[in-house]
């Protein structure tokens, strides 16, 4: 289950994250902003994640740290998926 | 000995540094690639528009053909610039609570709503200045937040003045 979530997140980041390196070279804790993701790209990532996981990020999740790494995104998606 | 308020100019006369006295002055800047906004509009359509922009911002952006992405890019930059100026990136805010208002004379200014307005007020930010521009494929915005030093800060500075024994 967790691996499946991670793979989907990686797909979203590949398509919308505008990262400056291959997603295969990004580990769970890598800082995505330091890897080229802009604030605008993080909005695209958020919207794509909402579509893929059928969730909605509430205002209090719209923080830089939530989208800072694959691990932090996975935690947010898991939490939102559990309550939806 | 009685307590009294310590106005900013009085603090300056007491050699409090400019950085301390004007700690409520904050600047934020953001730069956005217009073609990337266009790509977002194509990829996410209304979800992108409605998540980020107010109804009036969308009406203005769509009022002239071919201007939509450029105008939305500048407005997105303005929202991000304010978030940077007030250091709200770890607070979590609704972008629609930060609105760019186009005035009849052509100037634009920021109007804050809801939770963002309350946060700005609680931080002592009483006025925010906005400048937006675009050239080629880029749009940028600068926001300067001006504020009276919050009461809490005044108290802190007052204590510092007393501690260094300046009379």
gemmi code that builds the backbone of each chain (N, CA, C; Angstrom):
import gemmi

chains = {
    "A": [
        ("UNK", (0.833, -1.213, 0.000), (0.000, 0.000, 0.000), (0.865, 1.261, 0.000)),
        ("UNK", (1.824, 1.323, 0.978), (2.701, 2.490, 1.061), (3.572, 2.621, -0.176)),
        ("UNK", (4.028, 1.446, -0.686), (4.856, 1.477, -1.895), (4.056, 1.991, -3.077)),
        ("UNK", (2.791, 1.600, -3.128), (1.922, 2.053, -4.215), (1.736, 3.564, -4.148)),
        ("UNK", (1.529, 4.103, -2.934), (1.377, 5.552, -2.764), (2.652, 6.260, -3.216)),
        ("UNK", (3.783, 5.717, -2.793), (5.057, 6.348, -3.163), (5.247, 6.375, -4.677)),
        ("UNK", (4.899, 5.277, -5.328), (5.058, 5.219, -6.785), (4.172, 6.253, -7.487)),
        ("UNK", (2.950, 6.393, -6.984), (2.042, 7.384, -7.582), (2.552, 8.804, -7.346)),
        ("UNK", (3.085, 9.039, -6.159), (3.665, 10.366, -5.876), (4.837, 10.635, -6.810)),
        ("UNK", (5.647, 9.620, -7.020), (6.790, 9.796, -7.924), (6.319, 10.092, -9.353)),
        ("UNK", (5.257, 9.441, -9.757), (4.716, 9.718, -11.097), (4.255, 11.175, -11.203)),
        ("UNK", (3.561, 11.648, -10.147), (3.082, 13.038, -10.149), (4.262, 13.998, -10.189)),
        ("UNK", (5.275, 13.720, -9.381), (6.446, 14.610, -9.351), (7.175, 14.615, -10.688)),
        ("UNK", (7.214, 13.459, -11.337), (7.869, 13.382, -12.646), (7.136, 14.266, -13.661)),
        ("UNK", (5.807, 14.242, -13.581), (5.008, 14.965, -14.575), (4.862, 16.455, -14.250)),
        ("UNK", (4.861, 16.812, -12.959), (4.496, 18.188, -12.590), (5.501, 18.908, -11.693)),
        ("UNK", (6.491, 18.195, -11.176), (7.382, 18.800, -10.192), (8.451, 19.713, -10.749)),
        ("UNK", (8.707, 19.615, -12.056), (9.759, 20.421, -12.696), (11.103, 20.267, -11.960)),
        ("UNK", (11.402, 19.050, -11.599), (12.641, 18.790, -10.864), (13.837, 18.812, -11.807)),
        ("UNK", (14.982, 19.164, -11.254), (16.173, 19.275, -12.096), (16.988, 17.990, -12.129)),
        ("UNK", (16.407, 16.903, -11.662), (17.070, 15.598, -11.767), (16.008, 14.512, -11.906)),
        ("UNK", (16.424, 13.366, -12.392), (15.475, 12.267, -12.583), (14.848, 11.876, -11.253)),
        ("UNK", (13.564, 11.552, -11.301), (12.843, 11.194, -10.078), (13.457, 9.939, -9.447)),
        ("UNK", (14.086, 9.087, -10.261), (14.714, 7.876, -9.726), (15.880, 8.208, -8.795)),
        ("UNK", (16.424, 9.418, -8.960), (17.572, 9.812, -8.123), (17.142, 10.586, -6.875)),
        ("UNK", (15.837, 10.714, -6.715), (15.313, 11.445, -5.550), (14.904, 10.429, -4.496)),
        ("UNK", (15.477, 10.526, -3.308), (15.057, 9.587, -2.264), (13.940, 10.185, -1.417)),
        ("UNK", (13.501, 9.460, -0.446), (12.316, 9.866, 0.324), (12.497, 11.199, 1.049)),
        ("UNK", (13.733, 11.485, 1.445), (13.969, 12.685, 2.253), (14.547, 13.846, 1.453)),
        ("UNK", (14.810, 13.642, 0.187), (15.422, 14.714, -0.612), (14.541, 15.956, -0.616)),
        ("UNK", (15.162, 17.116, -0.427), (14.429, 18.387, -0.445), (14.018, 18.697, -1.889)),
        ("UNK", (12.722, 18.646, -2.140), (12.229, 18.831, -3.510), (12.428, 20.272, -3.990)),
        ("UNK", (12.366, 21.230, -3.065), (12.570, 22.629, -3.464), (14.027, 22.849, -3.878)),
        ("UNK", (14.935, 22.197, -3.171), (16.348, 22.293, -3.563), (16.606, 21.527, -4.851)),
        ("UNK", (15.664, 20.668, -5.211), (15.804, 19.890, -6.451), (15.066, 20.555, -7.605)),
        ("UNK", (14.719, 21.808, -7.434), (14.181, 22.574, -8.554), (12.699, 22.863, -8.539)),
        ("UNK", (11.957, 22.299, -7.586), (10.517, 22.528, -7.575), (10.214, 23.963, -7.128)),
        ("UNK", (9.447, 24.671, -7.922), (9.065, 26.045, -7.578), (7.743, 26.028, -6.807)),
        ("UNK", (7.371, 27.187, -6.263), (6.088, 27.272, -5.553), (4.937, 27.002, -6.522)),
        ("UNK", (5.087, 27.490, -7.753), (4.048, 27.221, -8.745), (3.978, 25.721, -9.070)),
        ("UNK", (5.137, 25.095, -9.226), (5.142, 23.653, -9.512), (4.517, 22.870, -8.360)),
        ("UNK", (4.722, 23.343, -7.134), (4.131, 22.626, -5.999), (2.604, 22.710, -6.026)),
        ("UNK", (2.062, 23.789, -6.587), (0.604, 23.880, -6.756), (0.137, 22.826, -7.763)),
        ("UNK", (0.891, 22.706, -8.859), (0.546, 21.678, -9.849), (0.601, 20.280, -9.237)),
        ("UNK", (1.632, 20.053, -8.431), (1.773, 18.756, -7.763), (0.566, 18.507, -6.858)),
        ("UNK", (0.184, 19.541, -6.105), (-0.968, 19.404, -5.206), (-2.237, 19.042, -5.982)),
        ("UNK", (-2.486, 19.758, -7.066), (-3.705, 19.506, -7.845), (-3.676, 18.111, -8.467)),
        ("UNK", (-2.502, 17.697, -8.933), (-2.380, 16.360, -9.523), (-2.597, 15.273, -8.470)),
        ("UNK", (-2.038, 15.496, -7.281), (-2.224, 14.524, -6.193), (-3.699, 14.409, -5.820)),
        ("UNK", (-4.396, 15.546, -5.810), (-5.829, 15.529, -5.481), (-6.595, 14.668, -6.485)),
        ("UNK", (-6.198, 14.754, -7.742), (-6.858, 13.955, -8.772), (-6.528, 12.480, -8.662)),
        ("UNK", (-5.269, 12.183, -8.428), (-4.823, 10.782, -8.383), (-5.394, 10.051, -7.171)),
        ("UNK", (-5.388, 10.735, -6.022), (-5.799, 10.068, -4.777), (-7.232, 10.409, -4.361)),
        ("UNK", (-7.901, 11.240, -5.138), (-9.276, 11.646, -4.829), (-9.360, 12.242, -3.416)),
        ("UNK", (-8.500, 13.187, -3.173), (-8.463, 13.873, -1.875), (-8.477, 15.379, -2.137)),
        ("UNK", (-8.614, 16.147, -1.061), (-8.489, 17.600, -1.186), (-7.613, 18.105, -0.051)),
        ("UNK", (-6.587, 18.849, -0.417), (-5.700, 19.416, 0.595), (-6.374, 20.632, 1.236)),
        ("UNK", (-6.659, 20.575, 2.535), (-7.229, 21.749, 3.216), (-6.160, 22.823, 3.401)),
        ("UNK", (-6.605, 24.031, 3.755), (-5.679, 25.155, 3.867), (-4.491, 24.847, 4.776)),
        ("UNK", (-4.770, 24.186, 5.897), (-3.677, 23.973, 6.854), (-2.636, 22.976, 6.359)),
        ("UNK", (-2.877, 22.345, 5.213), (-1.878, 21.459, 4.609), (-1.084, 22.186, 3.516)),
        ("UNK", (-1.470, 23.402, 3.198), (-0.814, 24.106, 2.092), (0.435, 24.818, 2.587)),
        ("UNK", (1.336, 24.031, 3.137), (2.585, 24.543, 3.696), (3.750, 24.045, 2.854)),
        ("UNK", (4.791, 24.835, 2.862), (5.989, 24.461, 2.121), (6.513, 23.096, 2.589)),
        ("UNK", (6.470, 22.859, 3.897), (7.048, 21.630, 4.435), (6.257, 20.388, 4.015)),
        ("UNK", (4.952, 20.522, 3.781), (4.140, 19.375, 3.369), (4.600, 18.847, 2.019)),
        ("UNK", (5.049, 19.755, 1.142), (5.466, 19.364, -0.208), (6.991, 19.329, -0.338)),
        ("UNK", (7.666, 19.297, 0.805), (9.124, 19.396, 0.792), (9.856, 18.135, 0.417)),
        ("UNK", (9.216, 16.981, 0.565), (9.887, 15.717, 0.229), (8.833, 14.665, -0.107)),
        ("UNK", (9.264, 13.590, -0.710), (8.331, 12.496, -1.010), (7.755, 11.946, 0.294)),
        ("UNK", (8.599, 11.869, 1.306), (8.140, 11.346, 2.595), (7.054, 12.234, 3.208)),
        ("UNK", (7.255, 13.549, 3.173), (6.248, 14.443, 3.772), (4.963, 14.432, 2.951)),
        ("UNK", (5.082, 14.301, 1.642), (3.881, 14.210, 0.800), (3.137, 12.906, 1.107)),
        ("UNK", (3.900, 11.833, 1.247), (3.265, 10.543, 1.523), (2.513, 10.577, 2.856)),
        ("UNK", (3.098, 11.216, 3.857), (2.416, 11.318, 5.153), (1.116, 12.111, 5.023)),
        ("UNK", (1.171, 13.195, 4.252), (-0.031, 14.018, 4.077), (-1.106, 13.264, 3.313)),
        ("UNK", (-0.693, 12.604, 2.238), (-1.664, 11.848, 1.429), (-2.300, 10.739, 2.260)),
        ("UNK", (-1.484, 10.043, 3.034), (-1.995, 8.947, 3.872), (-3.010, 9.473, 4.881)),
        ("UNK", (-2.682, 10.628, 5.491), (-3.593, 11.222, 6.487), (-4.909, 11.664, 5.840)),
        ("UNK", (-4.800, 12.315, 4.697), (-6.009, 12.814, 4.035), (-6.841, 11.675, 3.466)),
        ("UNK", (-6.137, 10.627, 2.992), (-6.839, 9.480, 2.431), (-7.624, 8.769, 3.512)),
        ("UNK", (-7.079, 8.769, 4.729), (-7.737, 8.062, 5.832), (-9.029, 8.746, 6.258)),
        ("UNK", (-9.079, 10.068, 6.123), (-10.265, 10.797, 6.577), (-11.283, 11.022, 5.459)),
        ("UNK", (-10.897, 10.724, 4.216), (-11.822, 11.005, 3.108), (-12.777, 9.839, 2.877)),
    ],
    "B": [
        ("UNK", (8.164, 56.504, 40.022), (8.418, 56.365, 38.589), (7.186, 55.733, 37.917)),
        ("UNK", (6.704, 56.333, 36.825), (5.515, 55.788, 36.177), (5.861, 55.212, 34.806)),
        ("UNK", (5.046, 54.221, 34.385), (5.242, 53.592, 33.071), (4.618, 54.464, 31.997)),
        ("UNK", (5.254, 54.549, 30.833), (4.642, 55.238, 29.714), (5.020, 54.536, 28.415)),
        ("UNK", (4.231, 54.778, 27.371), (4.497, 54.127, 26.092), (5.787, 54.671, 25.493)),
        ("UNK", (6.411, 53.855, 24.598), (7.687, 54.250, 23.991), (7.507, 54.323, 22.492)),
        ("UNK", (7.230, 55.486, 21.913), (7.032, 55.582, 20.476), (8.329, 55.336, 19.707)),
        ("UNK", (8.174, 55.006, 18.419), (9.317, 54.654, 17.582), (10.393, 55.738, 17.578)),
        ("UNK", (9.986, 57.003, 17.375), (10.996, 58.066, 17.288), (11.780, 58.191, 18.582)),
        ("UNK", (11.089, 57.940, 19.683), (11.776, 57.993, 20.969), (12.821, 56.882, 21.044)),
        ("UNK", (12.461, 55.705, 20.536), (13.414, 54.594, 20.522), (14.625, 54.941, 19.666)),
        ("UNK", (14.378, 55.616, 18.534), (15.492, 55.994, 17.665), (16.417, 56.975, 18.367)),
        ("UNK", (15.816, 57.926, 19.069), (16.634, 58.888, 19.809), (17.478, 58.172, 20.854)),
        ("UNK", (16.959, 57.032, 21.301), (17.690, 56.280, 22.323), (18.648, 55.277, 21.692)),
        ("UNK", (18.961, 55.479, 20.423), (19.975, 54.693, 19.714), (19.566, 53.243, 19.485)),
        ("UNK", (18.273, 52.977, 19.484), (17.831, 51.647, 19.054), (18.098, 51.560, 17.550)),
        ("UNK", (18.612, 50.447, 17.076), (19.008, 50.361, 15.671), (17.795, 50.427, 14.750)),
        ("UNK", (18.050, 50.839, 13.517), (16.971, 50.890, 12.524), (16.351, 49.505, 12.342)),
        ("UNK", (17.202, 48.481, 12.345), (16.690, 47.122, 12.165), (15.695, 46.760, 13.266)),
        ("UNK", (16.009, 47.182, 14.486), (15.103, 46.882, 15.592), (13.827, 47.708, 15.481)),
        ("UNK", (13.998, 48.982, 15.167), (12.851, 49.889, 15.164), (11.879, 49.583, 14.039)),
        ("UNK", (12.423, 49.180, 12.873), (11.556, 48.934, 11.718), (11.440, 47.442, 11.428)),
        ("UNK", (11.376, 46.654, 12.464), (11.303, 45.216, 12.269), (9.984, 44.814, 11.614)),
        ("UNK", (9.012, 45.725, 11.547), (7.750, 45.422, 10.892), (7.776, 45.682, 9.404)),
        ("UNK", (8.926, 46.014, 8.839), (9.045, 46.269, 7.403), (9.542, 44.998, 6.725)),
        ("UNK", (8.722, 44.414, 5.840), (9.069, 43.136, 5.222), (8.869, 43.220, 3.712)),
        ("UNK", (9.730, 42.545, 2.963), (9.648, 42.557, 1.505), (9.613, 41.128, 0.989)),
        ("UNK", (8.790, 40.901, -0.027), (8.751, 39.600, -0.679), (8.753, 39.778, -2.188)),
        ("UNK", (9.365, 38.846, -2.898), (9.427, 38.917, -4.365), (9.163, 37.531, -4.930)),
        ("UNK", (8.480, 37.480, -6.067), (8.298, 36.189, -6.723), (8.278, 36.384, -8.232)),
        ("UNK", (8.818, 35.408, -8.920), (8.910, 35.442, -10.378), (8.249, 34.180, -10.931)),
        ("UNK", (7.410, 34.363, -11.946), (6.644, 33.232, -12.486), (6.794, 33.190, -14.005)),
        ("UNK", (6.928, 31.974, -14.535), (7.025, 31.801, -15.978), (5.605, 31.707, -16.551)),
        ("UNK", (5.293, 32.638, -17.435), (3.922, 32.734, -17.952), (3.521, 31.461, -18.712)),
        ("UNK", (4.450, 30.912, -19.478), (4.119, 29.699, -20.245), (3.813, 28.523, -19.314)),
        ("UNK", (4.400, 28.536, -18.119), (4.089, 27.472, -17.153), (2.686, 27.645, -16.575)),
        ("UNK", (2.269, 28.906, -16.405), (0.894, 29.142, -15.965), (-0.079, 28.680, -17.059)),
        ("UNK", (0.282, 28.974, -18.305), (-0.531, 28.517, -19.433), (-0.642, 26.995, -19.411)),
        ("UNK", (0.475, 26.316, -19.133), (0.467, 24.846, -19.075), (-0.423, 24.347, -17.937)),
        ("UNK", (-0.389, 25.061, -16.808), (-1.253, 24.669, -15.678), (-2.723, 24.841, -16.037)),
        ("UNK", (-3.024, 25.915, -16.747), (-4.418, 26.152, -17.156), (-4.900, 25.034, -18.073)),
        ("UNK", (-4.010, 24.580, -18.938), (-4.389, 23.507, -19.853), (-4.513, 22.171, -19.106)),
        ("UNK", (-3.606, 21.947, -18.146), (-3.589, 20.659, -17.434), (-4.713, 20.542, -16.414)),
        ("UNK", (-5.001, 21.643, -15.714), (-5.939, 21.553, -14.585), (-7.190, 22.416, -14.744)),
        ("UNK", (-7.189, 23.301, -15.716), (-8.386, 24.075, -16.027), (-8.972, 24.815, -14.838)),
        ("UNK", (-10.269, 24.615, -14.635), (-10.975, 25.332, -13.572), (-10.429, 25.022, -12.183)),
        ("UNK", (-9.930, 23.810, -11.972), (-9.393, 23.461, -10.650), (-8.247, 24.400, -10.287)),
        ("UNK", (-7.409, 24.704, -11.265), (-6.284, 25.622, -11.036), (-6.797, 27.033, -10.789)),
        ("UNK", (-7.721, 27.469, -11.626), (-8.236, 28.844, -11.501), (-8.944, 29.054, -10.169)),
        ("UNK", (-9.846, 28.138, -9.850), (-10.699, 28.345, -8.669), (-9.962, 28.151, -7.361)),
        ("UNK", (-8.842, 27.412, -7.418), (-8.077, 27.181, -6.191), (-7.221, 28.393, -5.828)),
        ("UNK", (-6.824, 29.144, -6.857), (-5.850, 30.207, -6.631), (-6.415, 31.617, -6.715)),
        ("UNK", (-7.466, 31.816, -7.489), (-7.873, 33.180, -7.819), (-9.333, 33.440, -7.444)),
        ("UNK", (-9.592, 34.720, -7.106), (-10.964, 35.102, -6.779), (-11.760, 35.275, -8.068)),
        ("UNK", (-13.044, 35.363, -7.908), (-13.915, 35.537, -9.073), (-13.572, 36.822, -9.838)),
        ("UNK", (-13.332, 37.911, -9.089), (-13.010, 39.181, -9.749), (-11.666, 39.119, -10.469)),
        ("UNK", (-10.711, 38.409, -9.884), (-9.414, 38.261, -10.561), (-9.580, 37.490, -11.867)),
        ("UNK", (-10.422, 36.468, -11.846), (-10.640, 35.672, -13.060), (-11.396, 36.479, -14.110)),
        ("UNK", (-12.356, 37.282, -13.655), (-13.102, 38.122, -14.606), (-12.146, 39.082, -15.303)),
        ("UNK", (-11.262, 39.707, -14.514), (-10.314, 40.653, -15.116), (-9.339, 39.930, -16.059)),
        ("UNK", (-8.847, 38.778, -15.610), (-7.865, 38.057, -16.436), (-8.453, 37.642, -17.771)),
        ("UNK", (-9.750, 37.366, -17.781), (-10.390, 36.888, -19.014), (-11.008, 37.997, -19.847)),
        ("UNK", (-10.880, 39.255, -19.382), (-11.617, 40.319, -20.060), (-11.005, 40.688, -21.406)),
        ("UNK", (-9.731, 40.438, -21.611), (-9.103, 40.719, -22.905), (-8.492, 39.431, -23.447)),
        ("UNK", (-8.796, 39.134, -24.686), (-8.334, 37.873, -25.281), (-6.806, 37.790, -25.274)),
        ("UNK", (-6.305, 36.625, -24.905), (-4.863, 36.394, -24.942), (-4.094, 36.928, -23.749)),
        ("UNK", (-4.796, 37.494, -22.788), (-4.121, 38.092, -21.631), (-4.205, 37.222, -20.382)),
        ("UNK", (-4.979, 36.159, -20.456), (-5.321, 35.411, -19.243), (-4.078, 34.890, -18.503)),
        ("UNK", (-3.233, 34.136, -19.183), (-2.082, 33.524, -18.506), (-1.142, 34.583, -17.944)),
        ("UNK", (-0.937, 35.641, -18.714), (-0.043, 36.714, -18.287), (-0.563, 37.391, -17.022)),
        ("UNK", (-1.844, 37.684, -16.999), (-2.432, 38.358, -15.842), (-2.487, 37.436, -14.621)),
        ("UNK", (-2.801, 36.179, -14.849), (-2.834, 35.248, -13.722), (-1.426, 34.983, -13.191)),
        ("UNK", (-0.449, 34.975, -14.076), (0.944, 34.785, -13.638), (1.366, 35.923, -12.714)),
        ("UNK", (1.050, 37.157, -13.099), (1.413, 38.307, -12.262), (0.695, 38.243, -10.920)),
        ("UNK", (-0.556, 37.800, -10.950), (-1.319, 37.719, -9.703), (-0.815, 36.581, -8.810)),
        ("UNK", (-0.437, 35.479, -9.422), (0.140, 34.399, -8.617), (1.444, 34.869, -7.976)),
        ("UNK", (2.260, 35.596, -8.751), (3.515, 36.127, -8.200), (3.231, 37.065, -7.028)),
        ("UNK", (2.177, 37.879, -7.154), (1.831, 38.815, -6.076), (1.434, 38.065, -4.806)),
        ("UNK", (0.652, 37.004, -4.962), (0.222, 36.221, -3.797), (1.432, 35.576, -3.124)),
        ("UNK", (2.317, 34.996, -3.933), (3.503, 34.361, -3.373), (4.433, 35.388, -2.729)),
        ("UNK", (4.511, 36.574, -3.332), (5.367, 37.632, -2.767), (4.852, 38.046, -1.393)),
        ("UNK", (3.536, 38.126, -1.239), (2.985, 38.481, 0.074), (3.258, 37.371, 1.092)),
        ("UNK", (3.097, 36.125, 0.656), (3.378, 34.992, 1.550), (4.837, 35.042, 2.022)),
        ("UNK", (5.736, 35.418, 1.105), (7.148, 35.545, 1.483), (7.362, 36.732, 2.417)),
        ("UNK", (6.733, 37.858, 2.086), (6.938, 39.066, 2.894), (6.505, 38.835, 4.334)),
        ("UNK", (5.375, 38.180, 4.507), (4.852, 37.955, 5.862), (5.310, 36.613, 6.440)),
        ("UNK", (6.129, 35.896, 5.651), (6.683, 34.609, 6.103), (5.569, 33.648, 6.542)),
        ("UNK", (4.649, 33.432, 5.606), (3.494, 32.578, 5.894), (3.603, 31.190, 5.255)),
        ("UNK", (4.782, 30.875, 4.719), (4.870, 29.625, 3.954), (4.652, 28.388, 4.819)),
        ("UNK", (4.834, 28.525, 6.130), (4.587, 27.384, 7.018), (3.281, 27.524, 7.797)),
        ("UNK", (2.474, 28.487, 7.407), (1.187, 28.678, 8.087), (0.093, 27.893, 7.366)),
        ("UNK", (0.121, 27.947, 6.035), (-0.922, 27.304, 5.251), (-2.073, 28.258, 5.025)),
        ("UNK", (-2.072, 28.902, 3.871), (-3.097, 29.911, 3.607), (-3.835, 29.615, 2.302)),
        ("UNK", (-5.055, 30.121, 2.254), (-5.869, 30.045, 1.042), (-5.445, 31.205, 0.137)),
        ("UNK", (-4.960, 30.873, -1.067), (-4.476, 31.930, -1.970), (-5.579, 32.941, -2.295)),
        ("UNK", (-6.827, 32.500, -2.255), (-7.919, 33.419, -2.604), (-8.146, 34.475, -1.525)),
        ("UNK", (-7.530, 34.278, -0.364), (-7.601, 35.309, 0.672), (-6.591, 36.425, 0.440)),
        ("UNK", (-5.810, 36.284, -0.618), (-4.882, 37.344, -1.039), (-5.341, 37.770, -2.432)),
        ("UNK", (-5.929, 38.927, -2.541), (-6.549, 39.332, -3.807), (-5.891, 40.589, -4.385)),
        ("UNK", (-5.618, 40.520, -5.677), (-5.107, 41.700, -6.377), (-6.303, 42.461, -6.944)),
        ("UNK", (-6.437, 43.702, -6.528), (-7.543, 44.547, -6.978), (-7.026, 45.517, -8.034)),
        ("UNK", (-7.675, 45.489, -9.188), (-7.335, 46.433, -10.256), (-8.189, 47.688, -10.075)),
        ("UNK", (-7.519, 48.815, -9.896), (-8.248, 50.057, -9.675), (-8.589, 50.719, -11.012)),
        ("UNK", (-9.574, 51.615, -11.011), (-9.974, 52.271, -12.263), (-8.836, 53.022, -12.937)),
        ("UNK", (-7.898, 53.543, -12.139), (-6.782, 54.291, -12.734), (-5.671, 53.376, -13.246)),
        ("UNK", (-5.864, 52.061, -13.121), (-4.883, 51.117, -13.649), (-3.952, 50.548, -12.606)),
        ("UNK", (-3.825, 51.229, -11.484), (-2.969, 50.707, -10.416), (-3.589, 49.449, -9.803)),
        ("UNK", (-2.728, 48.642, -9.226), (-3.211, 47.446, -8.534), (-2.809, 47.515, -7.069)),
        ("UNK", (-3.647, 46.983, -6.222), (-3.265, 46.872, -4.824), (-3.757, 45.537, -4.273)),
        ("UNK", (-3.222, 45.184, -3.114), (-3.592, 43.916, -2.484), (-4.696, 44.131, -1.466)),
        ("UNK", (-5.630, 43.225, -1.462), (-6.654, 43.219, -0.422), (-6.644, 41.835, 0.221)),
        ("UNK", (-6.529, 41.823, 1.533), (-6.469, 40.546, 2.241), (-7.816, 40.218, 2.861)),
        ("UNK", (-8.120, 38.946, 2.883), (-9.402, 38.499, 3.422), (-9.164, 37.385, 4.454)),
        ("UNK", (-10.205, 37.114, 5.209), (-10.256, 35.936, 6.082), (-9.036, 35.749, 6.955)),
        ("UNK", (-8.544, 34.515, 6.962), (-7.449, 34.154, 7.846), (-6.164, 34.909, 7.554)),
        ("UNK", (-5.899, 35.221, 6.283), (-4.671, 35.957, 5.951), (-4.735, 37.382, 6.500)),
        ("UNK", (-5.897, 38.014, 6.388), (-6.051, 39.369, 6.930), (-5.849, 39.359, 8.442)),
        ("UNK", (-6.405, 38.351, 9.094), (-6.252, 38.264, 10.551), (-4.793, 38.041, 10.942)),
        ("UNK", (-4.104, 37.178, 10.182), (-2.690, 36.924, 10.465), (-1.861, 38.190, 10.283)),
        ("UNK", (-2.099, 38.896, 9.177), (-1.339, 40.117, 8.905), (-1.556, 41.143, 10.010)),
        ("UNK", (-2.786, 41.258, 10.432), (-3.101, 42.224, 11.491), (-2.410, 41.835, 12.790)),
        ("UNK", (-2.432, 40.545, 13.089), (-1.820, 40.091, 14.337), (-0.309, 40.296, 14.321)),
        ("UNK", (0.279, 40.363, 13.119), (1.718, 40.594, 13.000), (2.046, 42.080, 12.969)),
        ("UNK", (1.030, 42.908, 13.003), (1.275, 44.345, 13.011), (1.386, 44.948, 11.629)),
        ("UNK", (1.196, 44.141, 10.570), (1.265, 44.673, 9.206), (-0.026, 45.425, 8.904)),
        ("UNK", (0.071, 46.732, 8.716), (-1.112, 47.560, 8.547), (-1.310, 47.991, 7.092)),
        ("UNK", (-0.257, 47.896, 6.298), (-0.359, 48.339, 4.915), (0.609, 47.519, 4.067)),
        ("UNK", (0.204, 47.206, 2.840), (1.083, 46.436, 1.969), (1.093, 47.100, 0.605)),
        ("UNK", (2.298, 47.240, 0.066), (2.462, 47.874, -1.231), (2.795, 46.804, -2.257)),
        ("UNK", (2.243, 46.961, -3.447), (2.417, 45.945, -4.487), (2.930, 46.584, -5.763)),
        ("UNK", (3.889, 45.935, -6.392), (4.315, 46.324, -7.735), (4.439, 45.054, -8.565)),
        ("UNK", (3.793, 45.049, -9.736), (3.841, 43.873, -10.609), (4.377, 44.285, -11.973)),
        ("UNK", (5.003, 43.350, -12.650), (5.498, 43.643, -13.994), (5.587, 42.339, -14.783)),
        ("UNK", (5.604, 42.461, -16.101), (5.851, 41.285, -16.927), (6.615, 41.699, -18.170)),
        ("UNK", (7.425, 40.757, -18.641), (8.211, 41.000, -19.847), (8.483, 39.642, -20.473)),
        ("UNK", (8.112, 39.485, -21.733), (8.331, 38.204, -22.394), (7.586, 37.098, -21.694)),
        ("UNK", (8.323, 36.081, -21.278), (7.668, 34.903, -20.691), (7.635, 34.954, -19.163)),
        ("UNK", (7.964, 36.094, -18.582), (8.016, 36.138, -17.121), (7.168, 37.269, -16.545)),
        ("UNK", (6.579, 36.984, -15.408), (5.850, 37.998, -14.645), (6.380, 37.957, -13.221)),
        ("UNK", (6.533, 39.119, -12.632), (7.056, 39.177, -11.270), (6.271, 40.162, -10.431)),
        ("UNK", (6.431, 40.040, -9.136), (5.752, 40.962, -8.222), (6.592, 41.152, -6.972)),
        ("UNK", (6.559, 42.375, -6.482), (7.201, 42.709, -5.212), (6.117, 43.196, -4.265)),
        ("UNK", (6.160, 42.709, -3.050), (5.231, 43.183, -2.015), (6.051, 43.697, -0.832)),
        ("UNK", (5.705, 44.877, -0.400), (6.337, 45.429, 0.795), (5.253, 45.584, 1.858)),
        ("UNK", (5.453, 44.939, 2.966), (4.487, 45.036, 4.067), (5.002, 46.051, 5.072)),
        ("UNK", (4.185, 47.055, 5.326), (4.563, 48.105, 6.260), (3.710, 47.968, 7.498)),
        ("UNK", (4.323, 48.127, 8.633), (3.514, 47.995, 9.842), (4.101, 48.731, 11.009)),
        ("UNK", (3.225, 49.081, 11.902), (3.710, 49.601, 13.165), (4.323, 48.436, 13.907)),
        ("UNK", (5.391, 48.691, 14.620), (5.991, 47.609, 15.384), (4.953, 47.082, 16.367)),
        ("UNK", (4.737, 45.786, 16.382), (3.711, 45.235, 17.273), (3.971, 45.618, 18.727)),
        ("UNK", (2.914, 45.684, 19.460), (3.015, 46.084, 20.859), (4.027, 45.218, 21.610)),
        ("UNK", (3.998, 43.921, 21.319), (4.929, 42.999, 21.973), (6.377, 43.414, 21.718)),
        ("UNK", (6.644, 43.850, 20.461), (7.998, 44.262, 20.107), (8.383, 45.554, 20.827)),
        ("UNK", (7.425, 46.444, 20.944), (7.677, 47.692, 21.650), (8.130, 47.401, 23.081)),
        ("UNK", (7.432, 46.456, 23.715), (7.773, 46.102, 25.089), (9.189, 45.551, 25.153)),
        ("UNK", (9.519, 44.659, 24.164), (10.867, 44.075, 24.141), (11.923, 45.153, 23.981)),
        ("UNK", (11.673, 46.082, 23.053), (12.643, 47.154, 22.806), (12.773, 48.057, 24.027)),
        ("UNK", (11.651, 48.291, 24.661), (11.657, 49.147, 25.845), (12.558, 48.542, 26.924)),
        ("UNK", (12.460, 47.223, 27.069), (13.309, 46.539, 28.055), (14.776, 46.656, 27.694)),
        ("UNK", (15.073, 46.555, 26.371), (16.467, 46.674, 25.934), (17.009, 48.053, 26.269)),
        ("UNK", (16.185, 49.073, 26.019), (16.604, 50.448, 26.302), (16.943, 50.590, 27.785)),
        ("UNK", (16.097, 50.046, 28.618), (16.329, 50.137, 30.068), (17.594, 49.399, 30.462)),
        ("UNK", (17.808, 48.232, 29.801), (18.960, 47.415, 30.172), (20.286, 48.080, 29.857)),
        ("UNK", (20.337, 48.874, 28.742), (21.615, 49.518, 28.397), (21.765, 50.838, 29.140)),
        ("UNK", (20.765, 51.246, 29.878), (20.881, 52.393, 30.755), (21.021, 53.726, 30.069)),
        ("UNK", (20.386, 53.883, 28.914), (20.422, 55.169, 28.209), (19.281, 56.037, 28.718)),
        ("UNK", (19.564, 57.263, 29.040), (18.523, 58.150, 29.574), (18.394, 59.403, 28.731)),
    ],
}
model = gemmi.Model(1)
for chain_id, residues in chains.items():
    chain = gemmi.Chain(chain_id)
    for i, (resn, *xyz) in enumerate(residues, 1):
        res = gemmi.Residue()
        res.name, res.seqid = resn, gemmi.SeqId(i, " ")
        for name, pos in zip(("N", "CA", "C"), xyz):
            atom = gemmi.Atom()
            atom.name, atom.element = name, gemmi.Element(name[0])
            atom.pos, atom.b_iso = gemmi.Position(*pos), 0.0
            res.add_atom(atom)
        chain.add_residue(res)
    model.add_chain(chain)
structure = gemmi.Structure()
structure.add_model(model)
structure.setup_entities()
